[in-house]
């Protein structure tokens, strides 16, 4: 039983880590290939580091509750104790899973404030793979996922 519980917990952690949103300016979804996006020239006005968090922690809560419920059901010797243990385990597991999901899905990124050549100011938050400096000429790409990329 202990081996199956630890296997379930390990699988849940890998699954929770996979729930992290892709915020890289260099990665595209397959469905975006072959589509036309709009690119507008701009200049970076400012940049600041930000933390990007997942806004959907349900997976962590569900995995934690399931693992906690299974673990808690092994407590006690009678049917009532098993049920109460499962309920308590599910509650504690759900809270722990929610907290784990929030931590595992947290990423570092940058918020760019850019001035388009027409004078409009816009912001884009993206991953930290390509760092662009204030004053640098760039393009803002509008599409499924907005991006700021260097003007080459």
SERO-4910 file (N, C-alpha, C, O; in steps of 0.05 Angstrom, whole numbers):
BEGIN
 pado doro    nc1    nc2    nc3   cac1   cac2   cac3    cc1    cc2    cc3    oc1    oc2    oc3
  Unk    A     16    -24      0      0      0      0     17     25      0     11     45    -14
  Unk    A     39     25     16     57     48     17     69     54    -10     73     77    -18
  Unk    A     77     32    -24     89     36    -50     70     49    -70     78     66    -85
  Unk    A     44     41    -69     25     53    -88     19     82    -81     14     98    -99
  Unk    A     19     88    -55     15    116    -47     38    134    -55     34    156    -65
  Unk    A     63    124    -52     86    140    -60     87    143    -91     95    163   -101
  Unk    A     78    122   -105     77    124   -134     56    144   -143     61    160   -162
  Unk    A     33    144   -129     12    164   -135     22    192   -130     17    210   -146
  Unk    A     35    196   -108     46    223   -101     66    232   -121     66    256   -129
  Unk    A     84    214   -130    104    221   -150     92    228   -176     99    248   -189
  Unk    A     72    213   -185     58    218   -210     44    245   -208     43    260   -228
  Unk    A     32    251   -185     18    276   -182     37    300   -184     30    320   -197
  Unk    A     61    298   -172     80    320   -174     89    325   -203     92    348   -211
  Unk    A     94    303   -218    102    307   -246     79    319   -262     84    336   -279
  Unk    A     55    311   -256     32    322   -271     28    351   -264     22    367   -281
  Unk    A     31    358   -238     28    386   -230     49    404   -243     43    426   -252
  Unk    A     74    394   -245     95    409   -258     89    414   -288     97    434   -299
  Unk    A     75    395   -300     68    397   -328     46    418   -333     41    425   -356
  Unk    A     33    427   -312     11    446   -315     20    475   -317      4    493   -319
  Unk    A     46    479   -317     57    506   -319     52    517   -347     57    504   -367
  Unk    A     41    542   -348     35    555   -373     61    562   -388     82    568   -375
  Unk    A     61    560   -415     84    567   -431     84    596   -437     66    606   -451
  Unk    A    103    611   -426    104    640   -430    128    649   -445    135    672   -447
  Unk    A    142    629   -458    166    636   -473    159    650   -499    140    642   -512
  Unk    A    174    671   -506    169    684   -532    179    667   -555    173    673   -578
  Unk    A    194    646   -550    206    630   -571    190    604   -577    197    590   -596
  Unk    A    169    598   -562    154    574   -566    127    580   -578    114    600   -570
  Unk    A    118    564   -597     92    568   -611     76    542   -609     87    520   -608
  Unk    A     50    545   -607     32    522   -609     32    512   -638     34    528   -657
  Unk    A     28    487   -642     27    476   -669      4    489   -685      7    493   -709
  Unk    A    -18    495   -672    -40    508   -686    -34    536   -695    -48    547   -712
  Unk    A    -13    548   -685     -5    575   -694     12    574   -720     15    595   -733
  Unk    A     24    551   -725     41    549   -749     23    554   -774      2    542   -777
  Unk    A     33    570   -792     18    575   -817     -3    597   -814    -17    603   -834
  Unk    A     -6    609   -791    -26    630   -788    -11    657   -791     13    659   -786
  Unk    A    -26    677   -798    -15    704   -801    -20    720   -776    -42    721   -766
  Unk    A      1    732   -765     -1    749   -742      7    778   -751     18    781   -772
  Unk    A      0    797   -735      7    825   -740     33    831   -725     35    825   -701
  Unk    A     52    844   -738     76    853   -725     78    884   -727     75    895   -749
  Unk    A     82    897   -705     83    926   -705    110    935   -693    117    925   -671
  Unk    A    125    953   -706    150    962   -695    145    979   -670    125    993   -668
  Unk    A    164    977   -652    162    992   -626    189    996   -614    210    986   -624
  Unk    A    189   1011   -592    213   1015   -576    206   1008   -548    185   1016   -537
  Unk    A    224    993   -534    219    986   -507    224   1010   -489    244   1023   -490
  Unk    A    203   1017   -473    205   1039   -455    215   1031   -427    232   1044   -416
  Unk    A    204   1008   -417    214    998   -391    210    968   -390    195    956   -405
  Unk    A    224    956   -371    223    927   -366    225    923   -336    239    937   -322
  Unk    A    209    904   -327    211    897   -298    206    867   -295    189    856   -309
  Unk    A    220    855   -276    215    826   -271    188    823   -257    180    839   -240
  Unk    A    174    802   -264    149    795   -252    148    765   -247    164    749   -258
  Unk    A    130    757   -230    124    729   -225     98    722   -238     78    735   -233
  Unk    A     98    701   -254     74    692   -268     64    667   -253     79    648   -250
  Unk    A     39    668   -244     28    645   -229      5    633   -245     -9    647   -260
  Unk    A      1    608   -242    -22    594   -255    -47    605   -242    -49    609   -218
  Unk    A    -68    609   -259    -93    618   -248   -113    595   -247   -137    599   -244
  Unk    A   -103    570   -249   -120    546   -247   -106    526   -230    -90    510   -240
  Unk    A   -112    526   -204   -100    507   -186   -117    482   -181   -111    467   -162
  Unk    A   -137    477   -197   -155    454   -192   -140    428   -193   -147    410   -178
  Unk    A   -121    425   -211   -107    399   -214    -93    392   -188    -94    369   -179
  Unk    A    -79    411   -176    -65    406   -151    -84    398   -128    -78    380   -113
  Unk    A   -106    412   -127   -126    406   -106   -138    378   -110   -140    363    -91
  Unk    A   -144    372   -134   -156    345   -140   -136    322   -134   -143    303   -122
  Unk    A   -112    325   -144    -92    304   -139    -86    302   -109    -84    279    -99
  Unk    A    -83    324    -96    -78    323    -67   -100    311    -51    -96    295    -33
  Unk    A   -125    318    -59   -148    306    -45   -150    277    -50   -156    261    -31
  Unk    A   -145    268    -74   -146    239    -80   -125    224    -65   -131    203    -52
  Unk    A   -100    234    -65    -78    221    -51    -84    221    -21    -79    201     -7
  Unk    A    -93    244    -10    -99    246     18   -122    228     26   -121    216     48
  Unk    A   -142    226      9   -165    208     15   -156    179     16   -165    164     34
  Unk    A   -140    171     -3   -130    143     -3   -113    138     22   -116    117     35
  Unk    A    -95    156     27    -77    153     51    -94    153     77    -89    137     95
  Unk    A   -112    171     79   -129    173    103   -147    149    107   -153    143    130
  Unk    A   -155    136     86   -173    113     89   -159     89    102   -173     70    110
  Unk    A   -133     90    104   -118     68    117   -117     71    147   -106     53    161
  Unk    A   -126     93    157   -125     99    186   -148     85    200   -170     82    189
  Unk    A   -143     75    224   -164     63    241   -170     35    234   -160     23    214
  Unk    A   -187     23    251   -194     -5    248   -222    -11    239   -228    -33    230
  Unk    A   -240      8    243   -268      3    236   -277     19    212   -262     36    202
  Unk    A   -301     14    202   -311     27    178   -313     57    182   -306     73    165
  Unk    A   -323     66    206   -326     94    212   -299    108    212   -296    130    201
  Unk    A   -279     95    224   -252    107    225   -240    110    197   -227    129    191
  Unk    A   -245     90    179   -236     91    152   -248    115    137   -235    129    122
  Unk    A   -275    118    140   -289    140    127   -279    167    137   -274    185    121
  Unk    A   -277    170    163   -268    195    175   -239    201    167   -232    224    161
  Unk    A   -222    180    166   -195    183    158   -193    192    128   -177    209    121
  Unk    A   -210    180    112   -210    188     83   -219    217     79   -207    231     63
  Unk    A   -240    225     94   -249    253     92   -228    272    102   -222    292     88
  Unk    A   -216    266    125   -195    284    135   -171    284    117   -159    306    112
  Unk    A   -163    261    107   -141    260     88   -146    275     63   -128    288     52
  Unk    A   -170    273     53   -178    288     28   -176    318     33   -167    333     16
  Unk    A   -186    327     56   -185    356     62   -156    366     64   -148    386     52
  Unk    A   -140    352     79   -112    360     83    -97    358     56    -81    375     49
  Unk    A   -102    336     42    -88    331     16    -96    353     -4    -79    362    -20
  Unk    A   -121    361     -4   -130    381    -23   -117    408    -17   -109    422    -36
  Unk    A   -115    415      8   -101    440     15    -72    439      8    -61    458     -3
  Unk    A    -59    417     14    -30    414      7    -26    413    -23     -7    425    -33
  Unk    A    -44    400    -38    -41    399    -67    -45    426    -80    -31    433    -99
  Unk    A    -63    442    -69    -68    469    -79    -43    486    -75    -35    501    -93
  Unk    A    -31    484    -52     -6    499    -46     17    490    -63     32    506    -73
  Unk    A     19    463    -68     41    453    -85     37    462   -113     57    470   -126
  Unk    A     13    462   -124      7    471   -151     15    500   -154     27    508   -174
  Unk    A      8    517   -135     14    545   -136     45    550   -138     54    566   -153
  Unk    A     60    535   -122     89    537   -122    102    526   -147    120    538   -159
  Unk    A     92    502   -156    104    489   -179     98    504   -205    114    501   -224
  Unk    A     76    518   -206     69    532   -231     79    560   -233     75    574   -253
  Unk    A     93    569   -212    104    597   -211    128    599   -230    145    582   -230
  Unk    A    129    621   -246    151    625   -264    160    654   -263    145    672   -255
  Unk    A    185    659   -270    196    686   -272    193    695   -301    198    681   -320
  Unk    A    185    720   -304    182    732   -330    188    761   -329    197    772   -309
  Unk    A    182    775   -351    186    804   -352    161    817   -364    148    807   -382
  Unk    A    155    840   -353    134    857   -364    148    879   -380    164    894   -369
  Unk    A    142    880   -406    153    901   -423    132    922   -428    109    915   -436
  Unk    A    139    947   -425    122    969   -434    136    980   -459    159    988   -458
  Unk    A    121    979   -481    133    988   -506    115   1009   -519     91   1011   -514
  Unk    A    129   1026   -534    115   1048   -548    115   1041   -578    137   1040   -590
  Unk    A     91   1037   -589     89   1032   -617     96   1057   -633     95   1079   -622
  Unk    A    104   1054   -657    112   1077   -674     89   1097   -677     95   1120   -684
  Unk    A     64   1089   -673     42   1107   -676     37   1122   -649     18   1138   -648
  Unk    A     53   1117   -628     51   1131   -603     36   1116   -581     37   1123   -558
  Unk    A     22   1094   -588      7   1078   -569     26   1062   -551     46   1051   -561
  Unk    A     20   1062   -525     36   1046   -506     21   1020   -500     -3   1021   -495
  Unk    A     35    998   -501     23    972   -494     42    957   -476     66    962   -475
  Unk    A     32    937   -461     48    920   -444     46    891   -454     25    883   -463
  Unk    A     67    876   -450     68    848   -456     84    834   -434    106    843   -428
  Unk    A     73    813   -423     88    797   -403     96    771   -417     79    758   -430
  Unk    A    121    764   -415    131    740   -427    154    728   -411    163    741   -392
  Unk    A    163    705   -418    185    691   -404    211    706   -406    213    727   -420
  Unk    A    231    696   -392    256    710   -391    278    698   -409    302    702   -404
  Unk    A    270    684   -430    290    672   -448    304    694   -465    328    691   -469
  Unk    A    290    714   -473    302    736   -489    298    762   -474    276    771   -471
  Unk    A    320    773   -465    318    798   -450    323    822   -468    344    823   -482
  Unk    A    305    840   -469    306    863   -486    310    888   -468    296    890   -447
  Unk    A    327    906   -476    334    929   -459    317    953   -466    308    956   -489
  Unk    A    312    971   -446    298    996   -452    313   1012   -474    338   1013   -474
  Unk    A    298   1023   -493    309   1038   -515    314   1021   -540    318   1031   -561
  Unk    A    313    995   -536    317    976   -559    293    976   -578    270    976   -569
  Unk    A    299    975   -604    278    973   -624    269    944   -625    286    925   -625
  Unk    A    243    940   -627    231    913   -627    207    912   -645    199    931   -658
  Unk    A    195    889   -644    168    884   -656    150    873   -634    158    857   -618
  Unk    A    125    882   -634    104    869   -618     89    851   -638     80    860   -659
  Unk    A     88    826   -632     73    807   -648     46    802   -635     44    794   -612
  Unk    A     25    807   -650     -2    802   -641    -12    776   -653    -10    772   -677
  Unk    A    -23    759   -637    -33    733   -645    -45    719   -621    -54    732   -603
  Unk    A    -45    692   -622    -56    677   -599    -41    684   -574    -54    686   -552
  Unk    A    -15    688   -576      1    696   -553     18    720   -562     34    718   -580
  Unk    A     14    744   -550     29    767   -557     58    764   -548     63    750   -528
  Unk    A     76    776   -563    105    773   -557    119    799   -564    110    814   -581
  Unk    A    142    804   -551    160    825   -559    185    811   -567    197    795   -552
  Unk    A    194    817   -592    219    805   -602    237    826   -612    228    847   -622
  Unk    A    264    822   -611    283    842   -621    279    847   -650    273    830   -666
  Unk    A    284    872   -658    284    881   -686    312    874   -696    332    886   -688
  Unk    A    314    855   -714    340    847   -725    347    861   -750    369    856   -761
***
